[in-house]
Amino acid sequence: MPRKKLKQHSCANCGFEFSANREHTNFCPNCGQENHNPRFPLIHYGYELLEGLLHFDTKFLYSLKVLLLQPGQITYDYINNIRGRYTPPFKLFIFISIFALIVIGIFEKKLAESGYFGAYSKEAIEKNLTIGEMFDQSADSTEDQILVAPFSWIMSNPKITNLELRELKRTASDSVGFWLEKYGFDNNLFSRFFALHKKLRISRQMTVPEVTLMVSGIFKWLFLIMIPVNAFTLLAIFYRNKLLYYDTLIYSIHFTSFFLILYSTLLLTIMWLSRVSVILLIVMMCIYLILLFVYLLFSLKKVFAFTWIGTVTRMLISCLITITVFQLIHYTISLYSGR
């Protein structure tokens, strides 16, 4: 219970008189009712909410240390009912996500200023041009692609120019398949889905600030949506006797929290090193990617206790499923967002 909850001197339910002993102040020892009068001004509830969400203590710092330095240990302890020393998983996620969303917002602003469709966009932002107008002014020779990973790994995904994309922009939605075949793409459900998304992207009647806010909103929802989705994937792939969805959900929350920390650090590194050394930036990005997979491997091994070969195999399968689902959800939300 938050420390600032207002107490009473006697239990309103049974009349029990509380003593000075602190063990009698939170709950009535006679009937069990919480010693807290809910009828107080709205500002008091706002205070309680902020205190409950933002109050940092030694538990948070200890949880953060274990989360970062001992892969899987915090989840292993939590599902084995060793939880008193840790910040609750979702509260820990909220703390970390606040920091991550601030960093993502800064990065997206820097990205917007660096240019869209091969064109420098700072002047376009000042002129309040829409994304569609910026695309119309971009060079015909600028190259792009339609598909994203993992679909681009197994399907034909030739590079196309802005000139060819202008033709896509003019093509009716129900004729996108003909455009795909003309430029060497596989004409199937997934390629048409991503082509329609590209068609929308180069036609958006939204300014750069509006798109930035939309993308930030999408990623906020994606981080939340993917937690239960990842938990279901892990439950199916790492299933063993007595494994519960609760267990995989706790793991998913903790791993997402770690991912947000690593991802935020990567974005800060990109913003810093992109102006210093491209080679060093590539090296650092490879190091971050290796750290992510090493952490994932050791944490999965700790929590689910399969053999190393079994853990690696299941990890690769679950990663493929997760990336696929993430991209489909991401592009689906984006396809029906904005204008």
C-alpha positions as CSV (number, residue, x, y, z in Angstrom):
1,M,0.0,0.0,0.0
2,P,1.4,3.5,-0.8
3,R,2.8,5.2,2.3
4,K,0.6,8.3,2.0
5,K,-2.8,6.5,2.3
6,L,-4.9,8.2,4.9
7,K,-5.6,6.1,8.1
8,Q,-8.4,6.1,10.6
9,H,-8.3,5.6,14.4
10,S,-11.1,3.0,14.4
11,C,-12.4,0.5,12.0
12,A,-15.6,1.8,10.3
13,N,-16.7,-1.8,9.6
14,C,-16.7,-3.3,13.1
15,G,-15.7,-0.4,15.4
16,F,-12.4,-1.9,16.5
17,E,-10.1,0.8,18.1
18,F,-6.6,0.7,16.7
19,S,-3.7,0.9,19.0
20,A,-0.4,2.6,18.4
21,N,1.1,-0.7,17.2
22,R,1.9,-0.4,13.5
23,E,0.7,-3.9,12.7
24,H,-2.8,-2.6,13.4
25,T,-2.7,0.4,11.1
26,N,-3.0,-1.1,7.6
27,F,-5.7,-3.7,8.2
28,C,-8.2,-4.3,11.0
29,P,-7.1,-7.4,13.1
30,N,-10.8,-8.1,14.0
31,C,-12.5,-8.1,10.6
32,G,-9.7,-7.7,8.1
33,Q,-10.9,-4.5,6.4
34,E,-8.3,-2.2,5.0
35,N,-7.8,0.9,7.2
36,H,-8.2,3.4,4.5
37,N,-11.0,5.9,4.0
38,P,-11.6,6.2,0.2
39,R,-13.7,9.4,0.4
40,F,-11.0,12.0,-0.2
41,P,-10.4,14.7,-2.9
42,L,-9.4,13.5,-6.4
43,I,-5.9,15.0,-6.0
44,H,-5.2,12.5,-3.3
45,Y,-5.9,9.6,-5.7
46,G,-3.6,11.2,-8.3
47,Y,-0.9,11.4,-5.7
48,E,-1.4,7.7,-4.8
49,L,-1.3,6.7,-8.5
50,L,2.0,8.6,-9.1
51,E,3.5,7.3,-5.9
52,G,2.6,3.7,-6.8
53,L,4.0,4.0,-10.3
54,L,7.0,6.2,-9.9
55,H,8.3,5.5,-6.4
56,F,11.8,4.2,-6.8
57,D,13.3,2.2,-4.0
58,T,16.1,-0.4,-3.3
59,K,13.9,-3.1,-4.8
60,F,13.9,-1.4,-8.2
61,L,17.7,-0.9,-8.2
62,Y,18.2,-4.5,-7.1
63,S,15.7,-5.8,-9.7
64,L,17.4,-3.8,-12.4
65,K,20.9,-5.2,-11.5
66,V,19.6,-8.8,-11.6
67,L,17.7,-8.2,-14.8
68,L,20.8,-6.9,-16.6
69,L,23.6,-9.0,-15.1
70,Q,21.9,-12.4,-14.4
71,P,19.9,-13.5,-17.5
72,G,16.7,-15.2,-16.5
73,Q,17.4,-15.2,-12.7
74,I,14.7,-12.6,-11.9
75,T,12.1,-14.6,-13.8
76,Y,13.3,-17.9,-12.3
77,D,13.0,-16.6,-8.8
78,Y,9.6,-14.9,-9.4
79,I,7.9,-18.0,-10.8
80,N,9.3,-20.0,-7.9
81,N,7.6,-17.6,-5.5
82,I,10.8,-15.8,-4.5
83,R,9.5,-12.3,-5.2
84,G,9.8,-10.2,-2.0
85,R,13.1,-8.8,-3.1
86,Y,12.0,-7.7,-6.5
87,T,9.9,-4.9,-8.0
88,P,6.7,-6.5,-9.6
89,P,7.3,-7.3,-13.3
90,F,4.8,-4.9,-14.8
91,K,5.8,-2.1,-12.6
92,L,9.4,-2.7,-13.6
93,F,8.3,-2.6,-17.2
94,I,6.5,0.7,-16.8
95,F,9.6,2.3,-15.2
96,I,11.9,1.1,-18.0
97,S,9.4,1.9,-20.8
98,I,9.1,5.5,-19.8
99,F,12.8,6.0,-20.3
100,A,12.7,4.0,-23.5
101,L,9.9,6.0,-25.0
102,I,11.7,9.3,-24.3
103,V,14.8,8.0,-26.1
104,I,12.7,6.6,-29.0
105,G,11.0,10.0,-29.4
106,I,14.3,11.8,-29.6
107,F,15.7,9.3,-32.1
108,E,12.6,9.6,-34.3
109,K,12.9,13.4,-34.3
110,K,16.6,13.1,-35.4
111,L,15.6,10.5,-38.0
112,A,12.9,12.8,-39.5
113,E,15.4,15.6,-39.8
114,S,17.9,13.3,-41.7
115,G,15.5,12.8,-44.6
116,Y,12.8,10.7,-46.2
117,F,12.9,9.0,-49.6
118,G,16.5,10.1,-50.1
119,A,15.6,13.8,-49.6
120,Y,16.8,16.2,-46.9
121,S,13.7,16.9,-44.9
122,K,14.6,19.8,-42.5
123,E,13.4,22.4,-45.1
124,A,10.4,20.2,-45.8
125,I,9.5,20.2,-42.2
126,E,9.8,24.0,-42.0
127,K,7.5,24.2,-45.1
128,N,5.0,21.8,-43.4
129,L,5.1,19.5,-46.4
130,T,3.2,16.2,-46.2
131,I,5.0,12.8,-46.7
132,G,3.3,12.4,-50.0
133,E,4.5,15.8,-51.2
134,M,8.1,15.0,-50.0
135,F,8.0,11.7,-52.0
136,D,6.8,13.6,-55.1
137,Q,9.8,15.9,-54.8
138,S,12.3,13.1,-54.2
139,A,14.8,11.9,-56.9
140,D,13.6,9.2,-59.3
141,S,16.8,7.3,-58.9
142,T,16.5,6.7,-55.1
143,E,16.2,3.0,-54.4
144,D,13.9,1.2,-52.0
145,Q,12.4,-2.2,-51.2
146,I,8.9,-3.6,-50.6
147,L,9.3,-6.6,-48.2
148,V,10.8,-6.6,-44.7
149,A,12.4,-9.4,-42.7
150,P,11.7,-12.3,-42.4
151,F,9.6,-12.2,-45.6
152,S,12.5,-10.7,-47.5
153,W,14.6,-13.7,-46.6
154,I,12.4,-16.2,-48.4
155,M,10.7,-14.2,-51.1
156,S,11.9,-12.2,-54.1
157,N,12.5,-8.6,-53.0
158,P,14.3,-6.7,-55.8
159,K,15.3,-3.1,-55.3
160,I,13.1,-0.6,-56.9
161,T,13.4,3.1,-57.6
162,N,11.2,6.0,-56.7
163,L,10.3,6.3,-60.4
164,E,8.8,2.7,-60.2
165,L,7.1,3.5,-56.9
166,R,5.4,6.5,-58.5
167,E,3.7,4.0,-60.8
168,L,2.7,2.0,-57.7
169,K,1.2,5.2,-56.2
170,R,-1.0,5.6,-59.3
171,T,-2.0,2.0,-59.4
172,A,-5.4,1.0,-58.1
173,S,-5.3,-1.1,-54.9
174,D,-6.9,-4.1,-56.6
175,S,-4.3,-4.0,-59.4
176,V,-1.2,-4.0,-57.1
177,G,-0.6,-7.7,-58.1
178,F,0.1,-6.7,-61.7
179,W,2.6,-4.1,-60.6
180,L,4.4,-6.7,-58.4
181,E,4.7,-9.2,-61.3
182,K,6.0,-6.4,-63.6
183,Y,8.9,-5.6,-61.3
184,G,9.9,-9.2,-60.3
185,F,8.0,-9.7,-57.0
186,D,6.1,-12.8,-56.1
187,N,2.4,-12.0,-56.4
188,N,0.9,-13.5,-53.1
189,L,-1.0,-12.3,-50.1
190,F,2.1,-11.1,-48.2
191,S,3.7,-9.2,-51.0
192,R,0.4,-7.5,-51.9
193,F,0.0,-6.6,-48.2
194,F,3.4,-4.9,-48.0
195,A,3.0,-3.3,-51.4
196,L,-0.3,-1.7,-50.2
197,H,1.5,-0.5,-47.1
198,K,4.3,1.1,-49.3
199,K,1.6,2.7,-51.5
200,L,0.0,4.2,-48.4
201,R,3.3,5.4,-47.1
202,I,4.3,7.3,-50.2
203,S,0.8,8.8,-50.4
204,R,0.3,10.0,-46.8
205,Q,-1.3,13.4,-46.3
206,M,0.5,13.8,-43.0
207,T,3.4,16.1,-42.0
208,V,6.6,14.7,-40.6
209,P,5.6,15.7,-37.0
210,E,2.3,14.0,-37.4
211,V,3.9,10.8,-38.8
212,T,6.4,10.9,-35.9
213,L,3.6,11.0,-33.3
214,M,1.7,8.2,-35.1
215,V,4.8,5.9,-35.3
216,S,5.5,6.6,-31.6
217,G,2.0,5.7,-30.7
218,I,2.2,2.5,-32.8
219,F,5.4,1.4,-31.0
220,K,3.9,2.1,-27.6
221,W,1.0,-0.3,-28.4
222,L,3.3,-2.8,-30.0
223,F,5.5,-3.2,-26.9
224,L,2.4,-4.0,-24.9
225,I,0.8,-6.3,-27.5
226,M,3.9,-8.3,-28.1
227,I,4.2,-9.3,-24.4
228,P,1.2,-11.7,-24.3
229,V,2.0,-12.7,-27.9
230,N,5.5,-13.7,-27.0
231,A,4.2,-15.5,-23.9
232,F,1.9,-17.7,-26.1
233,T,4.8,-18.4,-28.5
234,L,7.1,-19.5,-25.6
235,L,4.4,-21.6,-24.0
236,A,4.0,-23.5,-27.3
237,I,7.6,-23.8,-28.2
238,F,9.1,-24.4,-24.7
239,Y,6.2,-26.4,-23.4
240,R,7.0,-29.0,-20.7
241,N,5.2,-30.6,-17.8
242,K,3.7,-28.0,-15.3
243,L,4.6,-25.0,-17.4
244,L,1.9,-22.4,-17.1
245,Y,1.1,-19.3,-19.3
246,Y,1.8,-17.3,-16.1
247,D,5.4,-18.4,-16.2
248,T,6.0,-17.4,-19.9
249,L,4.1,-14.1,-19.3
250,I,6.5,-13.2,-16.5
251,Y,9.5,-14.1,-18.7
252,S,8.1,-12.1,-21.6
253,I,7.7,-9.0,-19.4
254,H,11.2,-9.3,-18.0
255,F,12.8,-9.9,-21.4
256,T,10.9,-7.0,-23.0
257,S,12.2,-4.8,-20.2
258,F,15.7,-5.9,-20.9
259,F,15.1,-5.4,-24.7
260,L,13.9,-1.8,-24.1
261,I,17.0,-1.0,-22.2
262,L,19.3,-2.4,-24.8
263,Y,17.3,-0.9,-27.7
264,S,17.4,2.6,-26.0
265,T,21.1,2.3,-25.5
266,L,21.5,1.3,-29.2
267,L,19.5,4.3,-30.4
268,L,21.7,6.6,-28.2
269,T,24.8,5.0,-29.6
270,I,23.5,5.5,-33.2
271,M,22.8,9.2,-32.5
272,W,26.3,9.6,-31.1
273,L,28.4,7.6,-33.4
274,S,26.6,8.3,-36.7
275,R,28.6,11.6,-36.8
276,V,31.8,10.1,-35.6
277,S,32.6,6.9,-37.4
278,V,30.3,4.7,-39.5
279,I,32.7,1.7,-39.1
280,L,32.6,2.0,-35.3
281,L,28.9,2.3,-35.4
282,I,28.5,-0.9,-37.4
283,V,30.8,-2.7,-34.9
284,M,28.8,-1.4,-32.0
285,M,25.5,-2.5,-33.6
286,C,26.9,-6.0,-34.1
287,I,28.0,-6.1,-30.4
288,Y,24.5,-5.1,-29.3
289,L,23.0,-7.8,-31.5
290,I,25.3,-10.4,-30.1
291,L,24.5,-9.3,-26.5
292,L,20.8,-9.6,-27.2
293,F,21.0,-13.2,-28.5
294,V,23.4,-14.3,-25.8
295,Y,21.1,-12.8,-23.1
296,L,18.1,-14.5,-24.7
297,L,19.9,-17.9,-24.9
298,F,21.1,-17.8,-21.3
299,S,17.8,-16.5,-19.9
300,L,15.8,-19.2,-21.7
301,K,18.1,-21.9,-20.5
302,K,17.8,-20.6,-16.9
303,V,14.0,-20.4,-16.9
304,F,12.9,-23.4,-19.0
305,A,15.8,-25.7,-18.2
306,F,16.1,-27.5,-21.6
307,T,19.5,-28.8,-22.9
308,W,21.7,-26.3,-24.7
309,I,20.8,-27.8,-28.1
310,G,17.1,-27.9,-27.2
311,T,17.3,-24.3,-26.0
312,V,19.0,-23.0,-29.1
313,T,16.6,-24.9,-31.5
314,R,13.5,-23.6,-29.7
315,M,15.0,-20.1,-29.4
316,L,15.5,-19.9,-33.2
317,I,12.0,-21.1,-33.9
318,S,10.4,-18.7,-31.4
319,C,12.5,-15.8,-32.7
320,L,11.3,-16.5,-36.3
321,I,7.7,-16.6,-35.2
322,T,8.0,-13.5,-33.1
323,I,9.6,-11.4,-35.8
324,T,7.0,-12.6,-38.3
325,V,4.1,-11.7,-36.0
326,F,5.7,-8.4,-35.0
327,Q,6.0,-7.3,-38.6
328,L,2.5,-8.3,-39.5
329,I,0.9,-6.6,-36.4
330,H,3.1,-3.5,-36.9
331,Y,2.2,-3.0,-40.6
332,T,-1.4,-3.9,-40.0
333,I,-1.8,-1.2,-37.4
334,S,0.2,1.3,-39.6
335,L,-2.0,0.4,-42.6
336,Y,-5.1,1.5,-40.7
337,S,-3.6,4.5,-38.9
338,G,-3.2,8.1,-40.0
339,R,-4.3,9.3,-43.5
